[in-house]
């Protein structure tokens, strides 16, 4: 991030604090999975930071904008992409009501459904799995099961991912 460090924050633990110029250089060099600006400060998720987590045998879970999936797929991180698709209009309305969001208009719900459909059409080829979020608890359990299987079962990956990982230290 480019924001100033707050009291008690440690560089490299809470955030990686850099100058705006350094951040922009890294962004141009393709070192981020995603980045953006919030309250005049730049924030991003660097490929190196995610790789450090993966190297500790941990799984990273992201909520990404769909347009950032291409950048993620170009890394050597070997991502497994799960798209959480919206349910039907009636089910979405019921979910909002269960969450105490009673004033949500159908136009807004239809917008959510349309965005989900467009995302699936434009980026569906990048998804490994799709979970239709009919029931929040069921969807969460399905996601947990996917993560469990990723941790315990072998999976097919494109060979170029393996070659990219083997070549990382060759330069």
C-alpha positions as CSV (number, residue, x, y, z in Angstrom):
1,X,0.0,0.0,0.0
2,X,1.0,3.6,-0.4
3,X,-0.8,4.8,2.7
4,X,1.3,5.8,5.7
5,X,2.0,3.2,8.3
6,X,-0.3,3.5,11.4
7,X,0.9,3.1,15.0
8,X,1.6,-0.5,15.8
9,X,1.7,-1.7,12.1
10,X,4.8,-3.6,11.0
11,X,6.0,-3.3,7.4
12,X,5.8,-6.8,5.8
13,X,3.3,-8.0,8.4
14,X,0.3,-5.9,8.3
15,X,1.0,-4.4,4.8
16,X,4.0,-3.8,2.6
17,X,4.4,0.0,2.7
18,X,5.9,1.5,-0.5
19,X,6.0,4.9,-2.2
20,X,3.4,5.7,-4.9
21,X,6.2,5.6,-7.5
22,X,7.3,2.1,-6.5
23,X,3.7,0.8,-6.4
24,X,3.1,2.2,-9.9
25,X,6.3,0.7,-11.2
26,X,5.3,-2.7,-9.7
27,X,1.8,-2.4,-11.2
28,X,3.3,-1.7,-14.7
29,X,5.6,-4.6,-14.3
30,X,2.6,-6.9,-13.7
31,X,3.5,-7.8,-10.1
32,X,-0.1,-7.6,-8.8
33,X,-3.0,-10.0,-9.1
34,X,-5.2,-6.9,-8.5
35,X,-4.9,-3.4,-7.3
36,X,-6.9,-0.2,-6.9
37,X,-7.2,3.1,-5.2
38,X,-9.1,3.8,-2.0
39,X,-9.1,7.2,-0.2
40,X,-6.2,8.4,-2.4
41,X,-4.0,5.5,-1.5
42,X,-3.1,2.5,-3.7
43,X,-3.6,-1.1,-2.4
44,X,-2.9,-4.3,-4.1
45,X,-2.4,-8.0,-3.8
46,X,1.1,-8.9,-5.0
47,X,1.9,-12.2,-6.7
48,X,5.0,-12.4,-4.4
49,X,3.0,-12.1,-1.2
50,X,0.6,-14.8,-2.3
51,X,3.5,-17.0,-3.4
52,X,5.0,-16.6,0.1
53,X,1.8,-17.8,1.7
54,X,1.6,-20.8,-0.8
55,X,5.2,-21.6,0.0
56,X,4.1,-22.1,3.7
57,X,1.6,-24.8,2.5
58,X,-1.3,-22.5,3.1
59,X,-4.3,-21.9,0.8
60,X,-5.2,-18.3,-0.2
61,X,-8.9,-17.5,-0.7
62,X,-9.7,-14.4,-2.7
63,X,-12.8,-12.5,-3.7
64,X,-11.6,-11.1,-7.0
65,X,-13.2,-9.0,-9.7
66,X,-13.7,-11.2,-12.7
67,X,-11.4,-9.1,-14.9
68,X,-8.5,-10.0,-12.6
69,X,-8.8,-13.7,-13.2
70,X,-6.7,-13.5,-16.4
71,X,-3.9,-11.9,-14.4
72,X,-4.2,-14.6,-11.8
73,X,-4.1,-17.4,-14.4
74,X,-0.9,-15.9,-15.9
75,X,1.0,-16.4,-12.6
76,X,2.7,-19.6,-11.5
77,X,0.4,-19.8,-8.5
78,X,-1.8,-22.6,-10.0
79,X,-5.1,-21.1,-8.9
80,X,-8.3,-23.1,-8.5
81,X,-11.1,-20.7,-9.4
82,X,-14.6,-21.2,-7.9
83,X,-17.4,-18.9,-9.1
84,X,-20.2,-18.3,-6.7
85,X,-23.2,-17.8,-9.0
86,X,-26.4,-16.1,-7.9
87,X,-29.5,-18.2,-7.5
88,X,-32.9,-17.5,-9.0
89,X,-34.6,-14.2,-8.4
90,X,-37.0,-15.7,-5.8
91,X,-34.2,-17.4,-4.0
92,X,-32.0,-14.3,-4.0
93,X,-35.0,-12.3,-2.6
94,X,-35.5,-14.8,0.1
95,X,-31.7,-14.8,1.0
96,X,-31.8,-11.0,1.3
97,X,-34.8,-11.1,3.6
98,X,-33.2,-13.8,5.8
99,X,-30.2,-11.4,6.1
100,X,-32.5,-8.6,7.2
101,X,-32.3,-6.7,3.9
102,X,-36.0,-6.3,3.4
103,X,-36.0,-3.2,1.3
104,X,-34.0,-4.5,-1.6
105,X,-35.8,-3.8,-4.9
106,X,-36.3,-6.4,-7.6
107,X,-34.4,-4.1,-10.0
108,X,-31.3,-4.4,-7.8
109,X,-31.7,-8.2,-7.6
110,X,-32.1,-8.4,-11.3
111,X,-28.9,-6.4,-11.7
112,X,-27.1,-9.0,-9.5
113,X,-28.4,-11.8,-11.6
114,X,-27.5,-10.1,-14.9
115,X,-24.0,-9.4,-13.6
116,X,-23.6,-13.0,-12.6
117,X,-24.8,-14.2,-16.1
118,X,-22.4,-11.8,-17.9
119,X,-19.5,-12.9,-15.6
120,X,-20.2,-16.5,-16.3
121,X,-20.4,-15.9,-20.1
122,X,-17.2,-13.8,-20.3
123,X,-15.0,-15.6,-17.8
124,X,-16.6,-19.0,-17.4
125,X,-13.7,-20.6,-19.3
126,X,-11.5,-19.6,-16.3
127,X,-13.6,-21.3,-13.7
128,X,-12.7,-24.7,-12.3
129,X,-16.1,-25.0,-10.4
130,X,-19.3,-23.1,-10.1
131,X,-21.4,-23.0,-6.9
132,X,-24.9,-21.7,-7.3
133,X,-25.6,-19.9,-4.1
134,X,-29.1,-21.3,-3.4
135,X,-28.4,-21.7,0.3
136,X,-25.6,-19.8,2.1
137,X,-24.8,-22.7,4.5
138,X,-24.8,-25.3,1.7
139,X,-22.6,-23.1,-0.5
140,X,-20.2,-22.6,2.4
141,X,-20.0,-26.3,3.1
142,X,-19.5,-27.0,-0.6
143,X,-16.6,-24.5,-0.7
144,X,-15.1,-26.0,2.4
145,X,-15.3,-29.5,0.7
146,X,-13.6,-28.1,-2.4
147,X,-10.7,-26.7,-0.3
148,X,-10.4,-30.0,1.7
149,X,-10.1,-31.9,-1.6
150,X,-7.5,-29.5,-2.9
151,X,-5.5,-30.1,0.2
152,X,-5.7,-33.9,0.2
153,X,-6.3,-35.1,-3.4
154,X,-4.1,-34.8,-6.5
155,X,-5.4,-32.6,-9.3
156,X,-4.7,-32.1,-12.9
157,X,-3.0,-28.8,-13.8
158,X,-1.7,-27.5,-17.2
159,X,1.9,-28.6,-17.8
160,X,3.0,-25.1,-18.4
161,X,2.3,-24.3,-14.8
162,X,4.7,-26.9,-13.7
163,X,7.3,-25.7,-16.2
164,X,6.8,-22.1,-15.0
165,X,7.3,-23.2,-11.4
166,X,10.5,-25.2,-12.2
167,X,11.9,-22.3,-14.1
168,X,11.4,-19.7,-11.4
169,X,14.8,-20.2,-9.9
170,X,16.6,-20.9,-13.2
171,X,17.4,-17.2,-14.1
